[in-house]
Amino acid sequence: MNFFEFIQTRVFVRHFIVSVVLTILIVSLVLWALKWYTHHGESIAVPSLVGLTPEQISQLETITDFEVIIVDSVFDSRMPKGSVIIQDPLPGSNVKRHRKIYLTTVAVMPEKVSMPDLVDLSLRQATATLETYGLKLGNISYVPDIAANAVLGQYYRGSTIEPGFEILKGSVIELKVGQRVGGTRFQVPFLIGKTRQEALQLLRNRYLGPGEEVFEDNADAETARVYTQTPSYVRGLLLNAGQTVNLVFRDPDRFDFDAYLQTMGADTLEVVNDSIF
């Protein structure tokens, strides 16, 4: 019996049909199993976890549908310590049940950086360097020196800080900067009603520095505004570069600065809206 005669026999046809049916059943079973295992066609929305701490996340009712993994931590002074700052996948994404969510949290302790060497850099270069290292620029004091606008000293909490010293990110660094000798004098700026940052910027623009700072009403340094300044603003009153102005701050929620400013003289009010830059 040759091949062509064999494939026409009932035995071959019967086995062939059985093989086809079994193949269809096996493929159908595998496809059904894969659909069941992978939850094909089923998806749930990823909740927003940004701003929450791991303890708060564990209390969410829907979090059991996901596997949460913390992969990194970074320092960010604007966010609560330990809270989530980045998540992947993003909130609102449709994913399968038991999908892994990767989180980056805010470090509980800021990371440390090596203090850079700012001496002999220009003030602009020093400011850019501090930003690169995650440090903040504090008070700037000006002293007469032939090296105009160059950094002569760097300080942390009133003491000299050496290059390479380990310091927390976000720390405030104070600088001593040279001012050209020659008796340059600057107009005392009008600071009443300004925030602390605005007042410090106006002083820096005129190569002046802050003196004693007093916060009344338990005012917050971030929101407090200048109530009085010494010396007071007088048109034509000049100070030498490097001299300081004492400031008293009050809480704007407890004191009406708008009404207070209206009591000032007309010539004084002309400078209230002066740019700080």
C-alpha positions in Angstrom: 0.0 0.0 0.0 1.5 3.3 -1.0 1.2 6.6 0.8 -1.7 8.0 -1.2 -3.7 4.8 -0.7 -3.0 5.0 3.1 -4.2 8.5 3.6 -7.5 7.4 2.1 -8.2 4.7 4.6 -10.7 5.0 7.4 -8.0 4.4 10.0 -6.0 7.4 8.9 -9.0 9.7 8.5 -10.3 8.7 12.0 -6.9 9.5 13.6 -6.5 12.7 11.6 -9.9 14.0 12.8 -9.1 13.0 16.4 -5.7 14.9 16.1 -7.4 18.0 14.8 -10.1 18.0 17.5 -7.5 17.5 20.2 -5.3 20.3 18.8 -8.2 22.7 18.8 -9.1 21.7 22.4 -5.5 22.1 23.6 -5.1 25.5 21.9 -8.5 26.7 23.2 -7.5 25.6 26.7 -4.1 27.3 26.6 -5.7 30.6 25.3 -8.3 30.5 28.1 -5.7 29.8 30.7 -3.6 32.7 29.5 -6.6 35.0 29.5 -7.4 34.0 33.0 -3.8 34.3 34.2 -3.2 37.7 32.6 -6.6 39.1 33.3 -7.0 39.9 29.7 -9.4 42.8 29.1 -9.4 43.7 32.8 -7.8 46.9 34.1 -7.9 49.3 37.1 -6.9 52.9 37.5 -3.7 53.7 39.4 -4.4 55.9 42.4 -2.5 59.2 43.1 0.1 58.5 45.8 2.1 61.7 45.4 2.3 63.6 48.7 1.4 60.6 50.8 3.7 58.8 53.2 4.1 55.0 53.1 1.9 54.7 56.3 -0.9 56.6 54.6 -0.5 54.5 51.4 -0.9 51.3 53.4 -4.3 52.5 54.7 -5.8 53.0 51.2 -8.5 50.5 50.4 -7.5 50.0 46.8 -3.7 49.6 47.5 -4.1 45.8 47.9 -4.7 45.7 44.2 -1.0 46.8 43.6 2.5 46.0 44.7 4.2 49.1 46.0 8.0 49.4 45.8 10.1 52.3 47.0 13.1 52.5 44.6 14.7 55.9 45.5 14.7 58.9 47.8 15.7 62.5 47.1 15.9 65.6 49.2 13.2 68.3 48.5 12.6 71.0 51.1 9.3 71.9 49.6 7.7 68.5 50.3 7.0 66.7 53.6 9.7 64.3 54.7 9.0 60.7 53.7 6.2 61.6 51.3 6.0 60.4 47.7 7.4 62.8 45.1 7.3 60.6 41.9 5.4 57.5 41.0 5.4 55.2 38.0 2.9 54.4 36.5 1.4 57.9 36.7 -1.9 58.4 38.5 -5.0 57.5 36.4 -3.1 55.0 34.2 -5.1 51.8 33.5 -3.1 48.7 34.5 -3.6 45.1 35.3 -4.4 44.0 38.9 -1.3 43.4 41.1 0.8 45.8 38.9 4.0 47.1 40.6 4.0 50.8 41.4 7.5 52.3 41.8 7.9 55.2 44.2 10.5 57.9 44.8 10.1 59.5 48.3 11.5 62.6 49.9 14.5 61.8 52.0 13.9 62.1 55.8 17.4 63.5 56.2 18.9 65.8 53.5 21.9 64.4 51.7 25.3 66.0 52.4 27.5 67.8 49.9 31.1 69.0 50.1 31.3 72.8 50.6 32.7 74.3 47.4 35.5 76.9 47.3 33.9 80.2 46.5 36.8 82.5 47.5 38.0 84.6 44.5 34.9 83.8 42.5 32.7 86.6 41.4 29.4 87.0 43.3 27.5 85.8 40.2 29.7 82.7 39.9 29.5 82.0 43.6 25.7 82.2 43.5 25.5 79.8 40.6 27.9 77.4 42.3 25.8 77.4 45.5 22.6 76.5 43.5 24.5 73.7 41.7 25.4 72.2 45.1 21.9 72.6 46.5 22.9 75.3 48.9 21.2 78.7 49.6 22.7 82.1 49.5 22.3 84.0 52.8 23.4 87.5 53.9 26.1 89.2 51.8 28.4 91.7 53.6 30.5 94.1 51.6 33.9 95.4 52.6 36.2 97.8 50.8 38.7 95.9 48.8 40.6 96.2 45.5 38.9 92.9 44.4 35.5 94.4 43.5 32.6 92.0 43.5 34.8 89.0 44.4 34.1 86.6 47.2 36.5 87.2 50.1 35.1 84.8 52.6 32.4 82.1 53.1 30.6 81.5 56.3 28.1 79.0 57.8 26.2 80.1 60.9 28.6 82.9 61.5 31.8 80.8 61.3 34.2 80.3 58.4 33.5 77.1 56.5 36.4 75.5 54.7 36.1 74.0 51.2 35.4 70.2 51.3 33.5 70.3 54.6 30.5 68.1 54.6 27.3 70.1 54.9 23.6 69.3 54.5 21.9 70.3 51.3 19.7 73.4 51.7 22.1 75.0 54.2 22.4 78.8 54.1 25.9 80.2 53.2 26.9 83.8 54.0 29.4 85.6 51.9 31.9 88.5 52.4 32.3 90.3 49.1 34.8 93.0 48.0 33.5 96.5 47.1 35.7 98.9 45.1 37.5 101.4 47.2 36.4 105.0 46.4 33.8 106.1 48.8 30.8 104.8 46.8 27.6 105.6 48.6 24.1 104.3 48.0 20.5 105.5 48.7 18.8 103.9 51.6 16.0 101.8 50.1 12.4 102.0 51.2 11.7 98.6 52.8 8.4 99.1 54.7 5.8 96.5 53.7 8.4 94.3 51.9 8.8 90.6 52.6 12.2 89.5 54.1 13.4 88.2 50.7 12.4 91.4 48.9 14.1 93.6 51.5 17.3 91.6 51.4 17.3 91.8 47.6 16.9 95.6 47.7 19.7 95.9 50.2 22.0 93.7 48.0 21.2 95.8 45.0 22.7 98.7 46.8 25.6 96.8 48.3 24.1 97.1 51.8 23.4 94.4 54.3 20.8 93.5 56.9 21.6 94.4 60.5 19.6 93.2 63.5 16.4 91.4 62.5 13.4 91.3 65.0 10.2 89.4 64.4 7.2 90.6 66.4 3.9 88.8 66.8 5.9 85.5 66.4 5.9 86.3 62.7 7.0 83.6 60.2 10.2 84.7 58.4 8.8 83.4 55.1 5.6 85.6 55.2 6.5 88.5 57.6 6.8 92.0 56.2 9.0 94.9 57.3 7.3 97.2 59.9 10.2 99.5 60.6 13.8 100.1 59.4 16.8 101.8 60.9 18.0 104.1 59.4 14.6 105.1 57.9 14.1 105.9 54.3 14.8 109.6 53.6 15.2 110.8 50.0 18.9 111.6 49.6 20.1 109.7 52.6 23.2 107.7 51.5 25.1 104.9 53.2 28.5 103.5 52.5 28.8 100.2 50.8 28.7 97.4 53.4 26.7 99.3 56.0 23.7 97.6 57.5 20.0 98.4 58.0 18.1 97.1 61.1 14.7 95.6 60.4 11.6 94.9 62.4 9.0 92.5 61.0 5.3 91.9 61.7 2.8 89.3 60.7 0.6 90.7 57.8 -2.3 88.7 59.1 -2.2 90.6 62.3 -1.3 94.1 61.0 -2.9 96.1 58.2 0.1 97.1 56.1 -2.0 98.7 53.3 -3.5 101.2 55.8 -0.1 101.7 57.4 1.5 102.6 54.1 -1.2 105.1 53.3 -0.1 107.1 56.4 3.3 107.6 54.8 4.2 110.9 53.1 3.5 111.3 49.3 7.2 111.4 48.5 7.7 108.1 50.3 4.8 106.4 48.6 6.4 107.1 45.2 9.0 104.4 45.9 6.6 101.8 47.3 6.2 100.1 43.9 9.9 100.3 43.0 11.3 97.1 41.4 13.5 95.0 43.7 15.7 94.3 40.7 
